[in-house]
Amino acid sequence: MKSIQKRIMILLLFVSFASCNAQIKNETSITEKIAGNCGMCKKTIEKAGNLKNEASVNWDKESKIATITFDSKKTSKDVILKRIALAGYDNNSYLAPKEAYDNLPQCCQYERLNKQESVVMTSNTKHEENSERSQTNLEKVFETYFELKDALVDSNSKSTSKLASDLVILIEKVDMHSLDAETHRVWMEKKMHLNENVSTIVNSKKLEEQRTNFIELSENMYALMKASKLNNTIYYQHCPMANDGKGANWLSKEEEVKNPYYGSMMLSCGKTIETLK
């Protein structure tokens, strides 16, 4: 009798899983190794990766292999694996933030094979130390954004384009595994948009085009700065005249308003609407 009940349960689980997958269109399936220890890990990994009508994750605790099925027009392998990493589980593409790993229950804290690479310096030579330091942090990204803003204040299109090119490089060099969990989450949401924003500014030939694209760059940068632990006070400022009268915002290290959308034409037009500390 117990054997029959067990078979029925297995059949029901299979039907349930198949039903879930049946809702996923444009189906792509991959396998990926994801660290973990136990049944609780399985539940957390699958919950982090699953998304109704978009993605389904089935993780095997013995092999540590997850079968990931997803709608390729709605999401991607990277997006799913990032969610799983944010939940605390390393995979071949992304390491979990240290804070997320430390918050796992003790039974779920698997041995981190990449721990030395992700959270401590392992270099024994000066050359290796310099290589490690080449990984930048968000402060350099923020600082270059402020320099780009100042170039727009000065109405210097050439300098704006050069600083946007620098930002493209700095964004790619950010060591996201050093970020705390909340900043890591926002970084992964905004990185692609930031790259698009700065690349568009690089390719813009006219100052007005650069200023227009600076609007969205500032919105995405604001979300990132608001989530980050800032070293200095930052002022979020607003010009009601910019963007064809719709208004536009920017971030500044100085409380004094210096308008990047009009420069010397209306240098002091605007006000501080929020202070980030």
C-alpha positions in Angstrom: 0.0 0.0 0.0 2.8 2.4 0.9 4.6 1.6 -2.3 1.5 2.5 -4.3 1.1 5.8 -2.4 4.7 6.6 -3.1 4.3 6.0 -6.8 1.2 8.2 -6.9 3.1 11.0 -5.2 6.0 10.7 -7.6 3.6 10.8 -10.5 1.8 13.9 -9.1 5.1 15.7 -8.7 6.1 14.8 -12.3 2.8 16.0 -13.6 3.1 19.2 -11.6 6.6 19.9 -12.9 5.6 19.2 -16.5 2.6 21.5 -16.1 4.8 24.3 -14.9 7.2 23.8 -17.8 4.2 23.7 -20.2 3.5 27.3 -19.4 7.0 28.4 -20.6 7.1 29.4 -24.2 10.1 29.8 -26.5 11.6 27.1 -24.2 15.4 26.7 -23.8 16.9 24.2 -21.4 20.4 24.2 -19.9 22.3 22.5 -17.1 24.4 24.4 -14.6 26.5 23.5 -11.6 25.3 25.3 -8.5 26.8 24.9 -5.0 24.7 23.8 -2.1 24.3 21.1 0.5 20.8 20.0 1.4 17.1 19.9 0.8 16.8 23.4 2.3 19.4 24.6 -0.3 17.3 23.0 -3.0 14.2 24.9 -1.9 16.0 28.2 -1.8 17.8 27.8 -5.1 14.7 26.8 -6.9 12.6 29.5 -5.3 15.2 32.1 -6.4 15.4 30.8 -9.9 11.8 30.1 -10.6 9.5 32.7 -12.2 6.0 32.0 -13.3 5.8 31.6 -17.1 9.4 32.6 -17.5 11.8 30.1 -15.7 11.8 26.8 -13.9 14.8 25.4 -12.0 15.2 21.8 -10.8 18.4 21.4 -8.6 19.8 17.9 -7.6 21.6 18.0 -4.3 23.7 14.9 -5.1 25.2 16.1 -8.4 24.8 19.8 -7.6 23.5 20.2 -11.2 20.4 22.3 -11.9 18.3 21.9 -15.0 17.1 25.4 -16.0 14.2 25.8 -18.4 13.3 29.4 -19.5 11.5 31.5 -22.0 14.4 32.9 -24.1 12.3 35.9 -25.2 11.5 37.0 -21.6 14.7 36.2 -19.7 18.2 34.6 -19.9 20.5 32.2 -18.2 22.5 35.1 -16.7 19.5 36.8 -15.2 18.4 33.5 -13.5 21.9 32.7 -12.2 22.3 36.2 -10.8 19.1 35.7 -8.8 20.4 32.4 -7.5 23.8 34.0 -6.6 22.0 36.8 -4.7 20.2 34.2 -2.7 23.6 33.0 -1.5 24.6 30.2 -3.9 27.8 30.2 -6.1 27.5 29.0 -9.7 29.9 28.8 -12.7 28.8 32.3 -13.8 28.4 34.3 -10.6 29.7 34.2 -7.0 27.2 35.0 -4.2 27.9 38.2 -2.3 29.6 37.5 1.0 26.7 38.9 3.0 24.2 36.6 1.2 26.4 33.6 1.8 26.9 34.5 5.5 23.2 34.8 6.0 22.5 31.2 4.9 21.6 28.7 7.7 24.7 26.9 9.0 23.7 23.6 7.4 23.5 25.4 4.0 27.0 27.0 4.2 28.7 24.8 1.6 32.5 24.9 1.0 33.3 27.8 -1.2 35.9 26.7 -3.7 36.3 30.2 -5.1 36.3 31.9 -1.6 40.0 32.9 -1.8 39.5 34.6 -5.2 36.3 36.4 -4.2 36.9 37.8 -0.7 40.6 37.9 0.1 43.8 39.0 -1.5 45.9 35.9 -2.5 48.7 37.6 -4.3 52.3 37.0 -3.2 54.0 39.3 -5.6 53.8 43.0 -6.4 52.6 42.2 -9.9 49.7 40.2 -8.6 48.8 42.9 -6.1 48.6 45.5 -8.9 46.5 43.1 -11.0 44.1 42.6 -8.1 43.9 46.4 -7.6 42.9 46.8 -11.2 39.5 45.7 -10.2 37.7 48.9 -9.5 35.0 49.8 -7.1 31.8 51.9 -7.5 33.5 55.0 -6.1 35.5 55.3 -9.3 32.4 54.9 -11.4 30.6 57.6 -9.3 33.6 60.0 -9.5 33.8 59.7 -13.3 30.0 60.4 -13.5 30.6 63.6 -11.5 33.4 64.6 -13.9 31.2 63.9 -16.9 28.5 66.1 -15.3 31.0 68.9 -14.8 32.0 68.6 -18.5 28.4 69.1 -19.5 28.2 72.1 -17.1 31.2 73.5 -19.1 29.4 72.6 -22.4 32.5 70.6 -23.4 31.3 67.9 -25.8 34.7 66.5 -26.4 35.5 66.0 -22.7 32.0 64.6 -22.1 32.6 61.9 -24.8 36.0 61.0 -23.4 34.7 60.6 -19.8 31.8 58.5 -21.1 34.4 56.2 -22.8 36.2 56.0 -19.4 32.9 55.1 -17.8 32.4 52.2 -20.2 35.7 50.7 -19.1 35.2 51.3 -15.4 31.7 49.8 -15.4 33.1 46.6 -16.9 35.9 46.5 -14.3 33.7 46.7 -11.2 34.2 43.7 -8.9 30.6 43.1 -8.2 31.4 40.3 -5.7 32.7 42.9 -3.3 29.4 44.6 -3.2 26.9 44.1 -0.4 23.7 42.3 -1.2 21.4 45.3 -1.9 24.0 47.1 -4.0 24.8 43.9 -5.8 21.1 43.5 -6.7 20.7 47.0 -8.0 24.0 46.8 -9.9 22.9 43.7 -11.8 19.6 45.4 -12.6 21.2 48.6 -13.8 24.5 47.6 -15.3 23.2 46.9 -18.8 21.3 50.2 -18.8 24.3 52.1 -17.6 26.4 50.6 -20.4 23.7 51.6 -22.9 23.5 55.2 -21.5 27.3 55.9 -21.6 27.8 54.2 -25.0 25.1 56.4 -26.5 26.9 59.5 -25.0 30.2 58.3 -26.5 28.6 58.0 -29.9 26.7 61.3 -29.7 28.2 64.0 -31.8 26.3 67.0 -30.5 26.2 68.5 -27.0 22.4 68.5 -26.9 22.3 64.8 -27.7 24.7 64.1 -24.9 22.6 66.1 -22.5 19.5 64.3 -23.5 21.1 60.9 -22.9 22.6 62.2 -19.6 19.0 62.3 -18.2 18.6 58.5 -18.2 22.2 57.9 -17.1 21.5 60.1 -14.1 18.3 58.2 -13.2 20.1 54.8 -13.3 23.1 56.2 -11.4 20.7 57.6 -8.7 19.3 54.2 -8.1 22.8 52.8 -7.7 24.0 55.6 -5.4 20.9 55.3 -3.2 21.5 51.6 -2.7 25.2 52.1 -2.0 27.2 53.0 1.2 28.5 56.4 0.1 31.7 58.0 1.5 30.4 61.5 1.0 27.1 63.4 0.9 25.5 63.5 -2.6 22.9 66.0 -3.7 20.1 64.9 -6.1 19.1 68.0 -8.0 16.3 68.9 -10.4 15.9 71.4 -13.3 12.2 72.0 -14.2 13.1 73.5 -17.6 15.1 70.6 -19.0 13.8 67.8 -21.1 11.4 70.1 -23.1 9.8 71.4 -19.9 9.3 67.9 -18.4 12.2 68.4 -16.0 15.3 66.3 -15.4 17.6 65.3 -12.6 21.3 64.9 -11.9 23.6 64.1 -9.0 26.3 66.4 -7.6 28.9 66.4 -4.9 28.3 70.1 -4.3 25.1 71.6 -2.8 25.5 74.6 -5.1 23.4 74.1 -8.3 25.4 74.0 -11.5 23.1 72.9 -14.2 24.5 70.3 -16.7 21.5 70.7 -19.1 22.1 74.4 -19.8 25.6 75.2 -18.6 26.3 79.0 -18.5 22.9 79.8 -20.2 21.1 78.9 -17.0 23.8 77.8 -14.6 21.9 78.1 -11.3 18.5 76.9 -12.6 17.4 74.1 -10.3 17.2 72.9 -6.7 18.2 70.0 -4.5 15.3 67.6 -4.1 17.1 64.9 -2.0 20.3 64.4 -0.1 22.0 61.0 -0.1 24.3 60.2 2.8 
